[in-house]
């Protein structure tokens, strides 16, 4: 039956508050100088509170640096509070500090990397539109002049490079002019090599090459790297030398190959899995590790050393817990999605059952996700389409039963791919550090804070501690150097068992004695992979 509306209905509709009609919120992000953005929020009438999508402590700390430019609105907690029907404007200073998620105003010579997630609002007042303003804008794989509107589907999750002047380069990539030609060449080689190799090995993947934004940056300490994998791949090279050495080159290759490997995954599609972080980051680590070996960026001994180190630290940093017993914060703070994820992929895929290479299993898993299916992760990797097959490795490792260390001890001998060997001095040092952290946790009501140095370790003094009341720079433990001495760990354990305390020698000549409730359990052996056998199994069809 055809519906009709009386004058009464029409009058009622006209009298509804504006907030009840379709309204929009406009977020405009403008590059105004080399060191600042102006971000404005155009709010409709009756829209008095809008939630920021980047919330809690990280989001609030980011917004604390914003400088109010008018009296329209103010960030309060996780909301933008306003009287409505006005445009709130804020000056957002450029910063290299990454607090939470993607950075929002990362400076580069001549411009800035920005990400709309830092300014994203809920759509409770209506659809939110995000626009970038600059003389030159690279966004979503295209170059724009003056203004660019982010795609509606990804508006609040869109990176862009904003430049103060129009750029004449045909390439959309940005390379900081302070980076040497050798560094730029290495980035290009690894990026292009990763895409070429994985593009051939993963034919079902749908991959769009991201735009590179390689930026020289500064922070305390020595050369280091950081980055984000989005449509614009931000590579932050901290304190980067003009002539990088082998250690810097290794860090850069790892970063670039890892981030480009992410392009062969689907970040959002794996969020349905309880182990989404491990599936995503562990998967990218596996792809970059195997690609680096096949492309010659890692020798086989180097690849074995990387894998063995990751596994050892996975076992050490899970701290006697099963994977399911770990909280997201514990996993993230120790980077366990990377450390446990890489060996989990390598050993489970090397031990897979049935035909097809390891990469074909990886390819099939993501192909099913692209089709809207949600395959069982362990079954997809270890069994694929093999009939009467039951996954063995991943279900054990990612369980709520025995500790991760116990599960690895049970799983690895069955694979025939690893043998136990005495720890290296580097691993002995890792265990000494874990033992010190355990002492602090017991002494400081569950808290700890340490800083490693070439001469030893700094223990943060805290009011909650029973013994560590002030910062203490320890250069020896029980008469042995903190690091580099095979006897340090056994001496700590012996002191704890016999005296129930551990003595630290301090840099200033003083002494610190910390009670010890129970000795840290130092491992006498760690697993070493048979790299030739493992690679042969991974690559077999």
matplotlib code that plots the C-alpha trace (Angstrom):
import matplotlib.pyplot as plt

x = [0.0, 1.3, 2.2, 1.1, 2.2, -0.2, 0.7, 1.0, 3.8, 5.6, 5.4, 6.7, 9.6, 10.4, 10.4, 12.9, 16.2, 18.9, 20.9, 18.1, 18.5, 21.4, 24.5, 28.1, 31.4, 34.3, 37.9, 40.4, 44.2, 46.3, 50.1, 50.7, 54.5, 57.4, 56.7, 52.9, 49.5, 46.2, 43.5, 39.9, 36.6, 33.4, 30.7, 26.9, 24.4, 23.5, 26.7, 28.1, 30.3, 32.1, 34.3, 37.9, 38.6, 42.2, 41.3, 42.6, 46.0, 47.8, 45.2, 44.9, 48.7, 48.7, 46.0, 47.6, 50.1, 47.4, 47.1, 43.6, 43.1, 39.5, 36.8, 34.6, 35.6, 38.0, 39.3, 38.2, 39.3, 38.3, 35.8, 35.7, 33.3, 31.6, 28.5, 28.0, 27.5, 31.1, 34.5, 37.1, 40.7, 43.9, 47.6, 49.3, 53.1, 55.3, 56.9, 59.0, 57.6, 55.3, 53.0, 50.2, 49.5, 50.5, 52.2, 50.1, 52.6, 56.0, 58.3, 60.3, 62.4, 59.9, 56.8, 55.2, 53.9, 50.4, 47.8, 44.1, 43.7, 45.1, 42.2, 39.4, 36.0, 33.0, 30.2, 27.5, 26.8, 26.8, 29.3, 32.8, 34.8, 38.6, 40.4, 44.1, 45.4, 48.9, 50.6, 51.5, 49.7, 50.4, 47.6, 46.0, 48.6, 48.0, 49.4, 47.0, 47.4, 46.0, 43.3, 42.5, 39.5, 40.3, 38.2, 35.0, 35.7, 39.1, 38.8, 39.8, 42.6, 44.5, 48.1, 49.4, 52.6, 52.0, 54.6, 55.0, 55.8, 54.6, 56.9, 58.2, 59.2, 57.4, 57.8, 55.5, 58.2, 59.8, 63.4, 64.8, 67.7, 69.8, 69.9, 72.9, 72.6, 73.7, 70.9, 68.3, 69.6, 69.4, 65.8, 64.8, 66.6, 65.0, 61.6, 61.6, 63.2, 60.6, 57.7, 59.2, 60.0, 56.8, 54.7, 56.0, 55.7, 52.2, 50.3, 46.9, 47.8, 46.4, 49.2, 49.5, 53.0, 52.9, 54.5, 57.8, 58.4, 62.0, 62.8, 66.0, 65.2, 66.9, 66.4, 68.7, 71.1, 72.7, 71.4, 68.0, 64.9, 61.2, 58.2, 54.6, 53.0, 50.2, 49.5, 52.4, 55.2, 56.9, 60.6, 62.1, 65.9, 67.1, 70.7, 71.5, 75.1, 76.1, 78.1, 76.1, 78.0, 76.9, 74.8, 72.9, 72.4, 71.0, 68.5, 67.4, 67.0, 64.9, 62.7, 62.0, 61.4, 59.2, 57.0, 56.7, 55.9, 52.8, 51.4, 50.8, 48.6, 45.2, 45.5, 41.9, 40.7, 42.8, 41.4, 38.7, 41.4, 42.4, 46.0, 45.6, 48.8, 50.9, 49.2, 50.0, 53.4, 54.7, 53.6, 55.4, 58.5, 58.3, 57.9, 60.8, 63.0, 62.5, 62.6, 65.9, 67.5, 66.3, 67.3, 70.8, 70.3, 70.8, 73.3, 72.0, 74.1, 72.7, 69.1, 69.6, 71.0, 68.0, 65.6, 67.4, 67.6, 63.9, 62.9, 65.2, 63.8, 60.3, 61.0, 62.6, 60.1, 56.9, 58.0, 56.7, 53.2, 51.2, 50.4, 46.8, 47.8, 49.6, 47.8, 47.9, 50.0, 52.5, 52.7, 53.1, 55.6, 58.0, 57.3, 56.2, 54.1, 57.4, 59.7, 57.3, 55.6, 58.6, 59.6, 56.0, 55.6, 58.9, 58.6, 54.9, 55.2, 58.4, 56.5, 53.4, 51.7, 50.7, 51.8, 52.6, 55.3, 55.1, 54.5, 51.6, 50.0, 50.4, 49.0, 46.0, 45.2, 45.0, 43.1, 40.4, 40.3, 39.9, 36.9, 35.2, 36.0, 37.6, 39.8, 41.2, 44.7, 46.7, 44.8, 45.3, 49.1, 49.9, 47.3, 45.9, 43.6, 45.3, 42.7, 42.7, 45.3, 45.4, 47.6, 50.3, 52.6, 50.5, 47.6, 50.1, 52.1, 49.0, 47.2, 46.2, 47.8, 51.5, 53.9, 55.3, 58.7, 57.3, 55.4, 58.5, 60.4, 57.7, 57.2, 60.7, 62.2, 59.3, 60.1, 63.7, 64.7, 66.5, 69.0, 69.9, 73.1, 74.7, 73.7, 75.9, 77.2, 74.6, 71.9, 73.6, 73.4, 69.7, 69.1, 71.1, 68.9, 65.7, 67.1, 67.6, 64.1, 62.7, 64.6, 63.1, 59.6, 59.8, 61.3, 59.1, 55.6, 55.5, 57.2, 60.6, 62.6, 66.1, 68.4, 71.2, 74.6, 77.9, 79.2, 76.2, 72.6, 70.8, 68.0, 65.3, 64.6, 60.9, 59.0, 57.2, 60.6, 61.8, 65.5, 65.9, 65.0, 67.1, 68.5, 71.4, 74.0, 75.3, 78.5, 79.0, 76.9, 78.3, 81.8, 81.4, 80.7, 77.0, 77.4, 80.0, 80.9, 79.6, 79.9, 77.5, 74.3, 75.4, 76.8, 73.4, 71.6, 74.0, 73.7, 70.0, 69.9, 72.5, 72.1, 68.6, 70.0, 72.0, 74.8, 75.4, 78.6, 77.7, 79.6, 80.0, 81.8, 78.8, 77.0, 73.3, 71.9, 68.5, 66.6, 66.0, 62.9, 63.6, 66.5, 65.8, 65.9, 68.8, 68.5, 71.5, 70.6, 68.7, 67.5, 69.5, 67.8, 69.2, 68.9, 69.6, 67.1, 64.5, 64.8, 64.6, 61.3, 59.9, 60.6, 59.6, 56.4]
y = [0.0, 3.4, 5.5, 9.1, 11.9, 14.4, 18.1, 17.0, 14.5, 17.0, 19.7, 17.3, 16.4, 20.1, 20.7, 17.9, 19.1, 19.4, 16.6, 14.2, 15.0, 13.6, 15.5, 15.3, 16.0, 17.3, 16.7, 18.8, 18.1, 21.0, 21.3, 24.9, 24.8, 22.4, 21.9, 21.9, 20.9, 22.7, 20.2, 21.3, 19.6, 21.0, 20.0, 20.1, 21.7, 19.5, 17.5, 18.2, 15.2, 12.9, 10.0, 9.8, 6.4, 6.5, 6.4, 5.6, 6.7, 6.7, 8.8, 11.2, 11.7, 12.4, 15.0, 16.7, 18.3, 19.9, 23.6, 25.1, 27.8, 28.8, 28.2, 25.8, 22.5, 20.9, 17.3, 15.9, 12.3, 10.3, 12.8, 16.1, 18.2, 21.1, 23.4, 22.3, 24.3, 25.4, 24.5, 23.6, 24.3, 22.9, 23.4, 19.9, 20.2, 17.9, 15.1, 12.0, 10.5, 7.5, 7.1, 4.9, 3.2, 5.2, 8.6, 11.6, 14.3, 12.8, 15.5, 15.1, 17.7, 19.7, 18.0, 15.6, 12.0, 12.1, 9.4, 10.2, 7.6, 10.2, 12.5, 10.0, 10.4, 8.1, 8.6, 9.1, 12.6, 11.5, 10.4, 11.7, 13.0, 13.4, 15.8, 16.6, 20.0, 20.7, 21.9, 18.3, 15.2, 11.5, 9.4, 6.1, 5.5, 8.8, 12.4, 15.3, 19.1, 21.3, 19.0, 15.3, 13.5, 10.2, 7.2, 6.9, 3.3, 4.0, 7.7, 7.4, 4.9, 6.7, 7.7, 10.5, 12.4, 16.2, 18.5, 22.3, 22.6, 20.8, 17.8, 17.2, 13.5, 10.9, 8.5, 8.8, 7.5, 9.9, 9.6, 12.0, 14.0, 13.4, 9.7, 8.5, 7.1, 3.7, 3.6, 4.6, 1.9, -0.7, 0.2, 0.0, -3.3, -5.0, -3.6, -4.6, -7.9, -8.8, -7.9, -9.8, -13.0, -13.2, -12.2, -15.3, -17.6, -16.4, -16.1, -15.9, -12.8, -9.4, -6.9, -3.2, -1.9, 0.7, 4.1, 4.4, 7.3, 6.9, 9.5, 10.2, 10.8, 11.3, 9.7, 8.8, 5.9, 4.5, 3.8, 2.1, 1.6, 1.8, 1.9, 1.3, -0.9, 0.9, 2.2, 4.5, 2.5, 4.8, 3.9, 5.8, 5.6, 6.9, 8.4, 6.8, 7.0, 8.1, 4.9, 2.2, -0.9, -4.5, -4.2, -1.2, -2.9, -6.0, -3.9, -2.0, -5.2, -6.8, -3.7, -3.2, -6.9, -7.4, -4.4, -5.2, -8.8, -7.5, -6.5, -10.2, -10.5, -9.2, -7.4, -6.8, -10.2, -12.0, -9.9, -12.7, -15.1, -15.1, -15.1, -12.3, -10.5, -13.7, -14.6, -11.2, -10.3, -13.9, -14.4, -11.3, -12.4, -15.8, -14.3, -11.8, -14.5, -17.0, -14.3, -13.0, -16.4, -17.1, -13.6, -13.9, -11.1, -13.6, -16.5, -19.8, -19.5, -16.0, -17.2, -20.1, -17.6, -15.3, -18.1, -19.7, -16.3, -15.7, -19.1, -18.8, -15.4, -16.7, -19.4, -17.0, -14.1, -16.2, -16.5, -20.0, -19.4, -21.0, -18.9, -18.6, -17.4, -14.4, -11.1, -8.9, -6.5, -9.2, -10.3, -6.8, -5.5, -8.4, -8.6, -12.2, -12.1, -11.7, -13.8, -16.8, -16.2, -16.7, -20.1, -21.2, -20.6, -22.1, -25.3, -25.8, -25.4, -27.4, -30.2, -29.9, -32.9, -33.6, -32.0, -28.4, -26.0, -24.0, -20.8, -22.4, -23.2, -19.6, -18.4, -20.7, -19.6, -15.9, -16.8, -18.3, -15.2, -13.0, -15.2, -14.4, -17.8, -18.2, -21.3, -23.0, -21.4, -24.5, -26.8, -24.6, -24.3, -27.8, -29.9, -27.8, -30.1, -33.3, -35.9, -37.5, -34.9, -33.4, -30.4, -31.1, -28.2, -25.0, -26.5, -27.4, -24.2, -21.9, -23.9, -23.1, -26.2, -26.6, -23.7, -22.5, -23.8, -27.2, -27.3, -26.4, -29.1, -31.6, -30.5, -29.9, -33.3, -34.8, -32.6, -33.8, -30.3, -29.0, -30.2, -28.9, -26.9, -25.0, -21.3, -18.7, -15.9, -13.6, -15.9, -16.2, -12.4, -12.5, -14.9, -12.7, -9.8, -11.8, -12.9, -9.2, -8.4, -11.2, -9.8, -6.4, -7.7, -9.5, -6.5, -3.8, -5.1, -6.6, -3.7, -3.4, -1.0, -1.7, -0.1, -2.1, -0.3, -1.5, -1.5, -3.1, -2.4, 0.5, -0.5, 2.1, 3.1, 3.2, 4.0, 0.6, -1.2, -2.7, -2.4, -0.5, 3.0, 5.0, 4.5, 2.0, 1.5, -2.0, -3.1, -6.4, -9.2, -11.4, -10.2, -11.0, -8.6, -8.2, -9.3, -11.2, -13.7, -17.3, -17.5, -14.6, -16.6, -19.5, -17.1, -15.4, -18.7, -19.9, -16.7, -16.9, -20.5, -20.1, -16.5, -15.6, -12.4, -11.1, -8.5, -5.9, -3.8, -0.3, 2.0, 4.6, 2.1, 1.3, -2.0, -3.0, -6.1, -7.3, -10.2, -13.2, -15.4, -18.1, -18.4, -17.7, -21.0, -20.7, -22.9, -25.1, -25.6, -24.1, -25.4, -24.9, -25.5, -27.8, -25.0, -27.1, -29.7, -27.1, -25.1, -28.3, -29.2, -25.7, -25.6, -29.1, -29.4]
z = [0.0, -0.9, 2.1, 2.4, 4.8, 6.3, 7.0, 10.7, 10.0, 7.8, 10.5, 13.1, 10.9, 10.4, 14.1, 14.9, 16.2, 13.6, 15.3, 14.3, 10.6, 8.6, 9.6, 8.9, 10.8, 8.8, 9.9, 8.1, 8.5, 7.1, 6.9, 7.9, 8.5, 8.7, 12.4, 12.8, 11.5, 11.9, 12.6, 12.6, 13.5, 11.9, 14.3, 13.6, 16.0, 19.0, 18.6, 22.1, 22.6, 20.1, 21.1, 19.8, 18.4, 19.7, 23.4, 26.8, 28.1, 24.7, 23.0, 25.8, 26.0, 22.2, 22.5, 25.5, 23.1, 21.0, 21.3, 21.2, 18.6, 19.5, 22.0, 20.0, 21.7, 24.0, 24.3, 27.7, 28.4, 25.3, 24.0, 22.1, 24.1, 22.3, 22.3, 18.7, 15.4, 15.3, 14.0, 16.6, 15.5, 17.1, 16.4, 16.4, 16.8, 14.8, 16.9, 16.4, 19.5, 18.8, 21.7, 20.5, 17.1, 14.0, 14.6, 13.7, 12.8, 12.1, 10.6, 7.4, 5.5, 3.5, 4.9, 7.3, 7.6, 9.0, 9.9, 10.4, 13.1, 15.6, 14.8, 14.1, 15.7, 16.2, 13.7, 16.4, 15.1, 11.5, 8.8, 9.3, 6.4, 6.5, 4.2, 3.9, 2.8, 1.5, -1.6, -2.4, -1.0, -1.5, -0.3, -1.3, -4.0, -5.8, -5.8, -5.2, -5.1, -2.4, -1.0, -0.9, 0.6, 2.2, 1.0, 3.0, 3.9, 5.4, 6.3, 9.9, 9.1, 6.3, 6.1, 3.9, 3.1, 3.1, 1.5, 1.7, -2.0, -5.1, -5.9, -9.5, -8.9, -11.0, -8.1, -5.1, -2.8, -0.4, 0.6, 3.2, 1.5, 4.6, 3.8, 1.8, -1.7, -0.3, 2.2, -0.4, -2.8, -0.1, 0.8, -2.9, -3.4, -0.4, -1.1, -4.8, -4.0, -1.4, -3.7, -6.6, -4.7, -2.7, -5.7, -7.5, -4.5, -3.4, -6.7, -5.0, -3.1, -4.2, -3.6, -4.2, -3.6, -0.8, -1.1, 0.8, 3.2, 4.5, 7.1, 9.0, 12.6, 16.0, 19.4, 22.3, 21.8, 18.7, 15.2, 15.2, 13.0, 13.3, 11.0, 10.1, 7.4, 5.7, 2.2, 3.0, 4.6, 7.0, 7.6, 10.5, 10.5, 13.9, 14.2, 10.8, 9.7, 6.2, 5.8, 7.6, 8.8, 8.8, 11.9, 10.5, 7.1, 8.8, 10.8, 7.7, 5.6, 8.4, 8.8, 5.1, 4.2, 7.3, 6.5, 2.8, 3.7, 5.5, 2.1, 1.4, 4.5, 5.6, 8.9, 9.6, 8.4, 11.0, 13.9, 14.4, 15.6, 19.3, 18.3, 15.7, 16.7, 16.4, 13.1, 11.7, 13.1, 13.2, 9.6, 8.4, 10.3, 8.6, 5.2, 5.6, 7.1, 4.3, 1.6, 3.1, 2.9, -0.6, -1.8, -0.3, 2.3, 5.1, 5.0, 6.3, 9.6, 10.1, 9.5, 12.0, 14.6, 14.2, 14.6, 17.5, 19.3, 18.8, 20.1, 23.1, 24.0, 23.5, 26.1, 28.5, 28.3, 28.6, 32.2, 33.0, 31.5, 28.8, 25.7, 26.8, 30.3, 28.9, 28.7, 25.6, 27.6, 28.5, 24.9, 23.5, 26.1, 25.4, 21.6, 22.0, 18.9, 17.0, 19.2, 19.5, 16.1, 13.9, 15.3, 15.5, 11.8, 10.8, 12.8, 12.2, 8.4, 8.2, 10.0, 7.8, 6.4, 2.8, -0.5, -1.3, -0.1, 3.1, 1.1, -0.8, 2.5, 3.6, 0.3, 0.6, 4.1, 3.1, -0.1, 2.0, 4.1, 1.0, 0.1, 3.4, 5.0, 8.4, 8.2, 11.3, 11.5, 12.7, 10.4, 7.4, 7.9, 9.0, 7.0, 4.2, 2.2, 3.4, 4.4, 7.9, 9.1, 12.5, 13.3, 15.9, 16.5, 16.7, 18.8, 21.4, 21.4, 21.5, 24.2, 27.8, 29.2, 29.9, 29.8, 26.5, 27.5, 28.2, 25.0, 23.0, 24.8, 23.8, 20.2, 18.9, 19.4, 17.4, 14.4, 14.2, 13.2, 16.4, 19.0, 22.4, 22.8, 25.7, 25.8, 24.1, 26.3, 24.8, 26.1, 29.5, 29.6, 28.7, 31.6, 34.0, 33.0, 33.6, 37.0, 37.9, 36.8, 38.9, 41.9, 41.3, 40.8, 44.1, 45.9, 44.3, 44.6, 41.1, 39.3, 37.7, 35.7, 34.2, 31.7, 30.1, 29.5, 28.2, 31.8, 33.5, 34.4, 36.0, 38.5, 38.8, 42.4, 43.4, 46.6, 46.5, 46.7, 50.0, 49.1, 45.8, 47.0, 44.5, 41.0, 41.3, 38.6, 39.1, 37.4, 39.2, 40.7, 43.4, 42.4, 38.7, 35.8, 35.2, 31.6, 29.7, 32.4, 32.4, 36.2, 36.9, 36.7, 38.8, 41.4, 41.6, 42.0, 44.7, 46.7, 46.6, 47.8, 50.5, 51.8, 50.4, 49.0, 46.0, 46.3, 43.6, 43.2, 42.2, 39.8, 42.6, 44.8, 46.9, 47.5, 47.1, 48.7, 47.5, 49.2, 47.0, 47.7, 45.2, 42.6, 38.9, 36.9, 34.5, 31.5, 30.7, 27.0, 24.2, 20.8, 17.6, 14.3, 11.6, 9.0, 5.9, 6.8, 7.8, 4.6, 2.5, 4.3, 3.9, 0.2, -0.7, -2.8]

ax = plt.figure().add_subplot(projection="3d")
ax.plot(x, y, z, "-o")
ax.set_aspect("equal")
plt.show()
